Amino acid sequence: MPTVEIYTSPTCGYCHAAKRLLTQKGVSFTEVDVARDPARRPEMMQRANGRRTVPQIFIDGRHVGGCDDLYALEESGKLDPLLTAT
């Protein structure tokens, strides 16, 4: 199972939606709350090519984008192969 990381903040509806989709798919993920740990935001931005908004999602270290990007992968049938790749 690939490693999934998601940078979030507690009041972000898009973060909740992204986590809900991953949970529905039975995917475990590591969550980094940048509101609780603001020192991690520059790390997120560097990894996400300058993107400042949350969520920012990574699968096996590869940046897949935010919530809309995650749902676009799901709708196009490209998310499951990323989540099952070894």
N, C-alpha and C positions, 0 to 999 in steps of 0.2 A: 504494500500500500504506500503510495507516495506521501511525502511530508507536505502538509498544507499549513500555511501560516496566513493569518489575517490580522491586519492592523485596524483597530476599531476605536470608537469612543462610545460611552454608555447611552448617550442621547441621540445617536444616529440611527434613523429608521432604515437607511440603506444597509448599515452594518447588521442590523437584526435580520433583514431580509436575506442577506448573503449567508449568514450563519444558519438561518432556517433551512435554506436550500441544501447546504452542505450536510446538516443534521438529518434531513429527510433522506439523503442519499447514503446515510450511514457512514459518513466520512468524519474521522476525528481530525481536529485541527488545533494548532497552537494560536492563542489569541494574545495580541499585544495591545493593551489599552493605552493609547497615547495621551489620553486625558489624565489618567492616573500616573503615567510615567512619561512626562513631556520630553524628557531627554532622548526618548526613542523616536520622536518625530523626525529629526534630521536623518536618522538611519533609514526610516521609511522612505523619506523623500529621495534619498540617494539611491536606494534600491529600486524605487518606482519612477526613475528618470525625471525627478522634479515634481511629480504629482504631490499635492498638499492635502487633498481631501481623503477622508476615510469612507469606506474601507479600501484598503489596498491588499490584494490577494496574491499569494505566491504558491505555486505547486511545484514541488521539488526544486525550489530556488528560482523558478521561472516566473516572472511577473505576468499575471494574466489580466490585471486591471482591477477595476472596481466592481460594484454590484451589477451595474448594467452590462458590463463585459462578461461577468460570470453567467448571467441569465442568457446573454446572446450565445455563449458557448453551449449552454444547455439546449437552447432552442434549435441550434444548428446541428446538434448531435455530436459535438466535439468535446463536451465536458467529460462524459463517461470514459472515453479512452485515456484522457489525461489522469483521471482518478484511479484507473486500473493499471496504468503502466508500471512496470517494475524497474 
